[in-house]
Amino acid sequence: MKKLLFLLLPLLTLVSCQENINDGDSEFDNWEARNTAFFLQKTAEGRAAIAEAKENYGDDWAQHCNYRFFRKYLPSSTAQPTAYDSICVEILEQGTGSGCPLATDYVTYNFLKRLIPSDSYAEGKVVDHSGLTVLWDDIFKSSHSAAVTRLANNNTVGETTAFMYMHIGDLWRVYVPAALAYGATATSTIPAYSVLVVDMKLNSYNHP
């Protein structure tokens, strides 16, 4: 019995530390719970803003509210909606282009991708971006920006979903739940169970 416990101890230790990317780094303590709470808070704020706009403006609510919710693209026909199968969108700038990209279209866009705010990163750690620097103005101002072009569905499910509702010129802040990002899988820069906060501006799109 003692021999069995001795063999299991390293395994139990490994499992208990899986949630932290860097052992001993408090930056990611209780990361899954913190990300879940953050996303639920943002969705509550968004739904409250929509409800207030509908109460005050009726059918014209969308003209007076910057929040939107979009369920993931290609949902299962039998799946019941959940709190984590939709993205929460905050419209920063509204474009004037007509039409929206398909998931299989090429999109040209600028973006800044961050984790949720933490002790060391008040606005969230930057994990990816277009542009020459991580400065917001360098990424999104036309005189400084360096856009990328890729297939819309060559992104997380949450980001792809956003593209399918964007018009040219739209600048959105998209809150992507972990279930529509990388879920329980960690990448070299993104811990498991991470909500992604993605500022993205659609410049153009075309069919492949």
ABEGO torsion letter per residue (X at the ends): XAAAAAAAAAAAAAAAAAABABBGBAAABGAAAAAAAAAAAAAAAAAAAAAAAAAAAEAAAAAABABBBBBBBGBBAABBBBAAABBBBBBABBBABBEBBBAABBBBBBBBBBBBBBAABAAEBBABBBEABABAAAAABAAABBBBBBBAAABBAAAAAAAAABBBGBBBBBBBBAAABAEABBBAABBBGBBBBBBBBBABBBBX
